[in-house]
Amino acid sequence: MENALRRFKRKVQQEDIIKEVKRHSFYLKPGEKKRVKAALARKRNRKKSRREVE
């Protein structure tokens, strides 16, 4: 039982199901969507550059 739950959680995480649901749970205006996308890109780039330093 515990094994199945762990497998399910991993599968959900890999397929980004939760992110998809959160994204569709409310409406974003096109301008806001662009800002959010840019912020996420900046966050990814910071994280990536931090990893390369280590």
N, C-alpha and C positions, 0 to 999 in steps of 0.2 A: 504494500500500500504506500509506504513512504517513498519507495523507489519510483513508483508511478507518478507520485506528486512532484518529485524532483524532476523527472523527465518532462512532465507537462509544463512546469515553470520554465525550464530551459528552452523548450520549444516556443513558448509564448514570447520569451525574451528575444530569441533569435529572429522571430518573424515581426518584431516590433508591433504586436497587436495592441498593446496598451497605449503606445504613442499614437497609433492610428485612431483609436477610440477617443482619446483626449483631444486630438486635433479636430475631430468632427463633432465634439460635444457643444461647441459654441461657434458663432460666426465671427470671422475676422475680416475687416475691410481690406481691400487689396493693398493699401499703403501699410497697414499694420502687419499684414502677412509678410511683406517685403522686409520690414524692420526686424521682425522675429527671425526670418530666414538669415538675414545678415548677422544678427547677434549670435545665432547658433554657429554660423560659419566662423566668426571671430573666436568663439569659445573652442571650437574644434581645432583651429589653427594654433591657439595658445597651448592647448593640451598637447598637440603634436610637437610643437617646438620644445616644450618642456621635456617630453620623452627623449627627443634627440640629444638634449644636453646631457642627460644622465648616462 
